[in-house]
Amino acid sequence: MSQSSSAPQEALGRRIIRSSVLVVAGFGFSQVIRLASNLILTRLLFPEAFGLMALVSVFLMGLVQFSDAGVVPAILRSKRGDEQAFLNTAWTIQAIRGGILWLVACAAAWPVAWLYGQPELAQILPVSALTLIIAGFRPTRMVTANRHLMLGRVTVLDMVVQLIGVGVGIVLAWVMGSVWALVISGLVGAIAEVVINWLFLPGPANRFRFERAAVRELVGFGKWVFLATVCGFFFSQADKIMVGKFIPLDAFGVYNIGFFWASFPMLLGGMVTQKILIPIYRETPPRASAANFAKLRKMRVLVTSLLMGFTWMIAMAGPGLVETLYDDRYQMAGAVVVMMACAQVPMLIVLTYDQAALAAGDSKRFFVLAAVRAVLMMACLYIGVQSAELLGAMVGYGVALAASYPAVVWLARHMGAWDAMHDLGFAGMGAALIAVACTVHFDVLMTLL
């Protein structure tokens, strides 16, 4: 019996290791491509172009998150996650949703352009929003591969898609010298993603279908995920909303360059937790046994250690990298890198807790945590930007993340996932990281004043 029970655990362990390596490799490739395109595009385009596209991205992400029915996490955790009727129903919901979102984007384009005082947004938003229609046709085979931690081909195909999108963007930026180069390359990348994954991922093709039982399960699970993603939008995009509204557009563009560098560790952590942790929590729930908790502790310590080390490297090297790689228009981004890397430390400590609730099907508690984080983030950023403009906004960002810790503990304890020793140890490490980075780069940070 022990041999039969240990075999699946060994198979799961191998899949976790293989999938983790693939996620990290894919992330590394993605960031190299992002960096190369960022360096090239900042020389071909102007800072305002990046500010405009940041506003477009905030709006489109808001539409996506304000309408998220939780289809992907539902497939990842559902007992019916491999049944074609269930998958086709989920795909149909996503396809219809994409068309509705595009219509909403068209209707909102002029009001958004008026709100931010940027007339170009009235034309850019409807065209960029075509990506929402296209994304609705992504094959569910992409999620199925994630469900079973079989990410090899998915990772390779994602690399191909990124190369296509970036290559088109650079060529168009060189030819056009306009923000429309970024808009068109986004559309090309979205089309390439759907077509390539449809052609080269194994499995049955999706067809339009509505199965009542599948709809009931998806809606029942997804209603709280929907509310959580609405809150998640305000949490993740609050800095763009506040800084974009109260700071000049060129400074906002520079802020986004700095955030681009500082966000590397958080992006990596997000990819690991979203792609790997739900299957892990589903198959080895921490409440089930002390052995499961111990395995999750080892995983959590490893992930947090790597992310903390990565963050420290970014914080220390950021100003030098910006000075070396960018022209004088973007030099303030060096201080932004340091500040935002330090501000994200509280989030890195608790990053591995959130998915436990979704894996257990408790989307309601996941929503409560998302709501608390959103309220704190919006409030702290508003107070910060009104008090000390860009510097105040970045300080407010970090304060909001730290202040949400009690809500994280509440969720993690209910799921049996909270590890106080882990949190305390890495809080000390994070405080040391922040102190060293701010001391070394004190003169750089003072330029924000």
C-alpha positions as CSV (number, residue, x, y, z in Angstrom):
1,M,0.0,0.0,0.0
2,S,2.8,2.4,0.8
3,Q,4.4,1.7,-2.5
4,S,1.1,2.4,-4.4
5,S,0.5,5.6,-2.5
6,S,4.1,6.8,-2.9
7,A,4.1,6.3,-6.7
8,P,1.6,9.1,-7.4
9,Q,3.4,11.4,-5.0
10,E,6.7,10.7,-6.8
11,A,5.0,11.3,-10.2
12,L,3.5,14.6,-8.8
13,G,7.0,15.6,-7.5
14,R,8.5,15.0,-10.9
15,R,5.8,17.0,-12.6
16,I,6.2,19.9,-10.1
17,I,10.0,20.0,-10.7
18,R,9.6,19.8,-14.5
19,S,6.9,22.4,-14.6
20,S,8.7,24.7,-12.3
21,V,11.8,24.6,-14.4
22,L,9.7,25.2,-17.5
23,V,7.9,28.2,-16.0
24,V,11.2,29.7,-14.9
25,A,12.8,29.1,-18.3
26,G,9.8,30.5,-20.0
27,F,9.8,33.5,-17.7
28,G,13.5,34.1,-18.3
29,F,13.0,34.0,-22.1
30,S,10.0,36.3,-21.9
31,Q,11.9,38.9,-19.8
32,V,14.9,38.8,-22.1
33,I,12.6,39.5,-25.1
34,R,10.7,42.2,-23.1
35,L,14.0,43.8,-22.2
36,A,15.3,43.8,-25.7
37,S,12.1,45.1,-27.2
38,N,11.9,47.7,-24.4
39,L,15.4,49.0,-25.1
40,I,14.8,49.2,-28.9
41,L,11.3,50.7,-28.7
42,T,12.4,53.4,-26.2
43,R,14.8,54.6,-28.9
44,L,12.2,54.4,-31.7
45,L,9.3,55.9,-29.9
46,F,8.6,58.7,-27.4
47,P,7.8,58.5,-23.6
48,E,4.2,59.6,-24.2
49,A,3.7,56.5,-26.4
50,F,4.4,54.3,-23.4
51,G,2.1,56.4,-21.2
52,L,-0.7,56.1,-23.7
53,M,-0.3,52.3,-24.0
54,A,-0.2,52.0,-20.2
55,L,-3.6,53.7,-20.0
56,V,-4.9,51.4,-22.8
57,S,-3.6,48.4,-20.9
58,V,-5.2,49.5,-17.7
59,F,-8.6,49.9,-19.3
60,L,-8.5,46.6,-21.2
61,M,-7.3,44.7,-18.1
62,G,-10.1,46.3,-16.3
63,L,-12.7,45.0,-18.8
64,V,-11.2,41.6,-18.6
65,Q,-11.2,41.5,-14.8
66,F,-14.6,43.1,-14.4
67,S,-16.0,40.2,-16.4
68,D,-13.9,37.3,-15.3
69,A,-16.2,34.3,-14.7
70,G,-13.4,32.2,-13.2
71,V,-13.3,29.8,-16.1
72,V,-9.6,29.0,-16.0
73,P,-9.4,28.3,-12.2
74,A,-12.6,26.4,-12.5
75,I,-11.1,24.1,-15.1
76,L,-7.9,23.7,-13.0
77,R,-9.8,22.5,-9.9
78,S,-13.0,20.9,-11.2
79,K,-13.5,17.1,-11.2
80,R,-15.0,17.6,-14.6
81,G,-11.9,19.5,-15.8
82,D,-11.1,16.9,-18.4
83,E,-14.6,16.3,-19.8
84,Q,-15.0,17.8,-23.3
85,A,-18.6,18.9,-22.7
86,F,-17.4,20.9,-19.7
87,L,-14.5,22.4,-21.6
88,N,-16.6,23.3,-24.6
89,T,-19.1,25.1,-22.4
90,A,-16.3,27.0,-20.8
91,W,-14.8,27.9,-24.2
92,T,-18.2,29.1,-25.5
93,I,-18.7,31.4,-22.4
94,Q,-15.2,32.9,-23.0
95,A,-15.8,33.5,-26.7
96,I,-19.1,35.3,-26.2
97,R,-17.6,37.3,-23.4
98,G,-14.8,38.5,-25.7
99,G,-17.3,40.0,-28.2
100,I,-19.3,41.7,-25.5
101,L,-16.1,43.2,-24.0
102,W,-15.1,44.7,-27.4
103,L,-18.5,46.4,-27.7
104,V,-18.1,47.9,-24.2
105,A,-14.6,49.1,-25.1
106,C,-16.0,50.9,-28.2
107,A,-18.7,52.5,-26.2
108,A,-16.3,53.7,-23.5
109,A,-13.5,54.9,-25.8
110,W,-14.6,58.6,-26.0
111,P,-15.4,58.9,-22.2
112,V,-12.0,57.5,-21.3
113,A,-10.3,59.8,-23.8
114,W,-12.1,62.8,-22.2
115,L,-11.3,61.6,-18.6
116,Y,-7.5,61.5,-19.2
117,G,-7.4,64.4,-21.7
118,Q,-5.9,62.2,-24.4
119,P,-8.0,62.4,-27.7
120,E,-5.9,59.7,-29.3
121,L,-7.5,57.1,-26.9
122,A,-10.8,57.4,-28.7
123,Q,-9.2,55.7,-31.7
124,I,-6.7,53.5,-30.0
125,L,-9.0,51.8,-27.5
126,P,-11.5,50.2,-30.0
127,V,-8.7,48.8,-32.1
128,S,-6.6,47.5,-29.2
129,A,-9.8,46.0,-27.7
130,L,-10.0,43.6,-30.7
131,T,-7.5,41.5,-28.8
132,L,-10.3,40.7,-26.3
133,I,-12.4,39.1,-29.1
134,I,-9.4,37.2,-30.3
135,A,-8.4,36.0,-26.8
136,G,-11.9,34.6,-26.3
137,F,-11.0,31.8,-28.8
138,R,-8.0,30.5,-27.0
139,P,-8.3,26.7,-27.0
140,T,-9.0,25.1,-23.6
141,R,-6.1,22.7,-24.3
142,M,-3.8,25.5,-22.9
143,V,-5.6,25.2,-19.6
144,T,-5.7,21.4,-19.7
145,A,-1.9,21.2,-20.1
146,N,-1.6,23.5,-17.1
147,R,-4.1,21.4,-15.1
148,H,-1.8,18.3,-15.5
149,L,1.4,20.3,-15.1
150,M,2.5,19.3,-18.6
151,L,3.8,22.7,-19.7
152,G,6.6,21.8,-22.2
153,R,4.9,22.4,-25.5
154,V,2.9,25.3,-24.1
155,T,6.1,27.0,-23.0
156,V,7.7,26.6,-26.4
157,L,4.7,27.9,-28.2
158,D,4.5,30.9,-25.9
159,M,8.1,31.7,-26.8
160,V,7.2,31.6,-30.5
161,V,4.2,33.9,-30.0
162,Q,6.4,36.4,-28.1
163,L,9.0,36.5,-30.8
164,I,6.3,37.2,-33.4
165,G,4.7,40.0,-31.4
166,V,8.0,41.7,-30.5
167,G,9.4,41.4,-34.0
168,V,6.3,42.9,-35.6
169,G,6.3,45.7,-33.0
170,I,10.0,46.7,-33.6
171,V,9.6,46.7,-37.4
172,L,6.4,48.8,-37.2
173,A,7.9,51.2,-34.7
174,W,10.9,51.7,-37.0
175,V,8.6,52.3,-40.0
176,M,5.8,54.3,-38.4
177,G,7.5,55.9,-35.3
178,S,4.0,56.0,-33.8
179,V,2.1,54.5,-30.8
180,W,0.1,52.6,-33.5
181,A,3.1,50.3,-33.9
182,L,2.4,49.0,-30.3
183,V,-1.3,48.7,-31.0
184,I,-0.9,46.7,-34.2
185,S,1.8,44.4,-32.8
186,G,-0.6,43.6,-29.9
187,L,-3.2,42.4,-32.3
188,V,-0.7,40.3,-34.3
189,G,0.5,38.7,-31.1
190,A,-3.0,37.9,-30.0
191,I,-3.8,36.3,-33.4
192,A,-0.6,34.3,-33.3
193,E,-1.3,33.0,-29.8
194,V,-4.7,31.6,-30.8
195,V,-3.7,30.1,-34.2
196,I,-0.4,28.5,-33.0
197,N,-1.9,26.9,-29.9
198,W,-4.9,25.7,-31.9
199,L,-2.7,24.1,-34.5
200,F,0.1,22.6,-32.3
201,L,-1.4,21.6,-28.9
202,P,-2.8,18.0,-28.8
203,G,-6.3,17.3,-28.0
204,P,-9.9,17.7,-29.3
205,A,-10.8,21.0,-30.9
206,N,-13.3,23.2,-29.0
207,R,-16.9,23.5,-30.3
208,F,-19.7,25.8,-29.3
209,R,-21.8,24.1,-26.7
210,F,-23.9,25.0,-23.6
211,E,-24.3,22.2,-21.1
212,R,-26.6,23.2,-18.2
213,A,-24.7,21.3,-15.5
214,A,-21.4,22.8,-16.7
215,V,-22.9,26.3,-16.7
216,R,-24.2,25.9,-13.2
217,E,-20.8,24.7,-11.9
218,L,-18.9,27.5,-13.7
219,V,-21.3,30.2,-12.6
220,G,-21.5,28.9,-9.0
221,F,-17.7,28.9,-8.6
222,G,-17.2,31.9,-10.8
223,K,-19.5,34.4,-9.1
224,W,-17.0,35.0,-6.3
225,V,-14.0,34.8,-8.7
226,F,-15.7,37.5,-10.7
227,L,-16.0,39.8,-7.7
228,A,-12.4,38.9,-6.7
229,T,-11.1,39.8,-10.1
230,V,-12.9,43.2,-10.0
231,C,-11.1,43.9,-6.7
232,G,-7.9,42.4,-8.2
233,F,-8.1,45.0,-11.0
234,F,-8.1,47.9,-8.5
235,F,-5.4,46.2,-6.5
236,S,-3.1,45.5,-9.4
237,Q,-3.8,48.6,-11.5
238,A,-4.4,51.2,-8.8
239,D,-0.9,52.7,-9.3
240,K,-1.5,53.1,-13.0
241,I,-4.9,54.7,-12.4
242,M,-3.6,57.2,-9.7
243,V,-0.3,58.0,-11.3
244,G,-1.8,58.2,-14.8
245,K,-4.4,60.7,-13.5
246,F,-2.3,62.9,-11.3
247,I,1.2,62.8,-12.9
248,P,2.1,64.3,-16.3
249,L,2.0,61.7,-19.2
250,D,5.7,61.8,-19.9
251,A,6.5,61.2,-16.2
252,F,3.9,58.4,-16.2
253,G,5.7,56.8,-19.1
254,V,9.0,57.0,-17.2
255,Y,7.3,55.4,-14.2
256,N,6.2,52.5,-16.3
257,I,9.8,51.9,-17.5
258,G,10.9,51.7,-13.9
259,F,8.0,49.5,-12.9
260,F,8.9,47.3,-15.8
261,W,12.2,46.5,-14.2
262,A,11.0,46.3,-10.6
263,S,8.1,43.9,-11.5
264,F,10.3,41.1,-12.7
265,P,10.3,39.1,-9.4
266,M,6.5,39.7,-8.9
267,L,5.8,38.5,-12.4
268,L,7.8,35.4,-11.9
269,G,6.1,34.7,-8.6
270,G,2.7,35.2,-10.1
271,M,3.5,32.8,-12.9
272,V,4.7,30.1,-10.5
273,T,1.7,30.4,-8.2
274,Q,-0.9,30.6,-11.0
275,K,0.4,27.8,-13.1
276,I,1.6,25.4,-10.4
277,L,0.1,26.0,-7.0
278,I,-3.5,25.2,-7.7
279,P,-2.6,21.6,-9.0
280,I,-0.3,21.2,-6.0
281,Y,-2.9,22.4,-3.4
282,R,-5.5,20.2,-5.1
283,E,-3.4,17.1,-4.9
284,T,-1.7,17.7,-1.6
285,P,-3.9,19.9,0.6
286,P,-2.0,21.2,3.6
287,R,-4.9,20.4,6.0
288,A,-4.8,16.7,5.0
289,S,-1.6,15.8,6.8
290,A,1.6,17.1,8.5
291,A,3.6,15.6,5.6
292,N,1.7,17.7,3.1
293,F,2.3,20.8,5.2
294,A,6.0,20.0,5.4
295,K,6.3,19.6,1.7
296,L,4.5,22.9,1.1
297,R,6.8,24.6,3.6
298,K,9.9,23.4,1.7
299,M,8.3,24.7,-1.6
300,R,7.3,28.0,0.0
301,V,10.8,28.6,1.5
302,L,12.5,27.9,-1.8
303,V,10.1,30.1,-3.9
304,T,10.3,33.0,-1.4
305,S,14.1,32.8,-1.1
306,L,14.5,32.9,-4.9
307,L,12.1,35.8,-5.2
308,M,13.7,37.8,-2.4
309,G,17.2,37.3,-3.9
310,F,15.9,38.3,-7.3
311,T,14.3,41.5,-5.8
312,W,17.5,42.4,-4.0
313,M,19.5,42.1,-7.3
314,I,17.0,44.3,-9.1
315,A,16.9,46.9,-6.3
316,M,20.7,47.2,-6.2
317,A,21.4,47.1,-9.9
318,G,18.4,49.1,-11.1
319,P,19.8,52.7,-11.2
320,G,23.0,51.5,-12.9
321,L,21.0,49.6,-15.5
322,V,18.8,52.5,-16.3
323,E,21.7,54.9,-16.6
324,T,23.5,52.5,-18.9
325,L,20.6,51.4,-21.1
326,Y,18.4,54.4,-21.4
327,D,18.9,58.0,-22.5
328,D,18.5,61.1,-20.3
329,R,14.7,61.2,-20.8
330,Y,14.3,58.0,-18.7
331,Q,16.9,58.5,-15.9
332,M,14.3,59.0,-13.1
333,A,13.2,55.4,-13.8
334,G,16.3,54.3,-11.8
335,A,14.8,55.7,-8.6
336,V,11.4,54.1,-9.4
337,V,13.1,50.7,-9.8
338,V,14.5,50.9,-6.2
339,M,11.3,52.2,-4.6
340,M,9.0,49.7,-6.3
341,A,11.3,46.7,-5.7
342,C,11.3,47.6,-2.0
343,A,7.6,48.3,-1.9
344,Q,6.8,44.8,-3.3
345,V,8.7,42.9,-0.5
346,P,5.5,42.4,1.7
347,M,3.7,40.8,-1.2
348,L,6.5,38.4,-2.0
349,I,6.3,36.9,1.5
350,V,2.7,35.9,1.2
351,L,2.5,35.1,-2.5
352,T,2.2,31.4,-2.1
353,Y,-1.0,31.5,0.1
354,D,-3.7,32.9,-2.2
355,Q,-4.2,29.9,-4.5
356,A,-5.0,27.5,-1.6
357,A,-8.5,28.9,-1.4
358,L,-9.2,28.5,-5.1
359,A,-7.8,25.0,-5.1
360,A,-10.2,24.1,-2.3
361,G,-13.1,25.7,-4.2
362,D,-13.5,28.5,-1.6
363,S,-13.7,31.4,-4.0
364,K,-15.7,33.5,-1.4
365,R,-12.8,33.8,1.0
366,F,-10.5,34.6,-2.0
367,F,-12.8,37.4,-2.9
368,V,-12.7,38.8,0.7
369,L,-8.9,39.0,0.6
370,A,-9.0,40.6,-2.8
371,A,-11.5,43.2,-1.6
372,V,-9.4,44.1,1.5
373,R,-6.3,44.5,-0.7
374,A,-8.1,46.7,-3.3
375,V,-9.5,49.1,-0.7
376,L,-6.2,49.4,1.1
377,M,-4.3,49.9,-2.2
378,M,-6.6,52.6,-3.6
379,A,-6.7,54.5,-0.3
380,C,-3.0,54.4,0.3
381,L,-2.1,55.4,-3.2
382,Y,-4.5,58.3,-3.2
383,I,-3.2,59.6,0.1
384,G,0.3,59.1,-1.1
385,V,0.0,60.8,-4.5
386,Q,-1.9,63.7,-3.0
387,S,0.8,64.1,-0.3
388,A,4.0,63.7,-2.2
389,E,3.1,63.0,-5.8
390,L,5.1,60.1,-7.4
391,L,7.2,59.4,-4.3
392,G,4.2,59.4,-2.1
393,A,2.3,57.0,-4.4
394,M,5.2,54.5,-4.3
395,V,5.4,54.6,-0.5
396,G,1.6,54.2,-0.3
397,Y,1.9,51.1,-2.5
398,G,4.2,49.4,0.0
399,V,2.2,50.5,3.0
400,A,-1.0,48.9,1.4
401,L,0.8,45.6,0.8
402,A,2.0,45.4,4.4
403,A,-1.4,46.5,5.9
404,S,-3.2,43.6,4.1
405,Y,-1.2,40.9,6.0
406,P,-3.8,40.2,8.6
407,A,-6.3,39.4,5.9
408,V,-3.8,37.0,4.3
409,V,-3.3,35.3,7.6
410,W,-7.1,34.9,8.0
411,L,-7.4,33.1,4.7
412,A,-4.2,31.0,5.1
413,R,-5.2,29.8,8.5
414,H,-8.6,28.7,7.3
415,M,-6.9,26.6,4.6
416,G,-4.3,25.2,7.0
417,A,-1.5,26.9,4.9
418,W,-0.3,29.6,7.2
419,D,3.4,29.3,8.2
420,A,4.3,31.9,10.8
421,M,8.0,30.9,11.0
422,H,8.3,31.4,7.2
423,D,6.7,34.8,7.3
424,L,8.7,36.1,10.3
425,G,12.0,35.0,8.9
426,F,11.4,36.5,5.5
427,A,10.0,39.7,7.0
428,G,13.4,40.2,8.7
429,M,15.2,39.4,5.4
430,G,12.9,41.8,3.6
431,A,13.6,44.6,6.1
432,A,17.3,44.2,5.6
433,L,16.9,44.2,1.8
434,I,15.0,47.5,2.0
435,A,17.5,49.1,4.4
436,V,20.5,48.2,2.3
437,A,18.9,49.3,-1.0
438,C,17.7,52.6,0.3
439,T,21.1,53.4,2.0
440,V,23.1,52.6,-1.1
441,H,20.9,54.5,-3.5
442,F,20.0,57.4,-1.1
443,D,21.2,60.1,-3.6
444,V,19.2,58.5,-6.4
445,L,16.1,58.4,-4.3
446,M,16.4,62.0,-3.4
447,T,15.9,63.0,-7.1
448,L,12.2,62.0,-6.6
449,L,11.8,64.9,-4.2
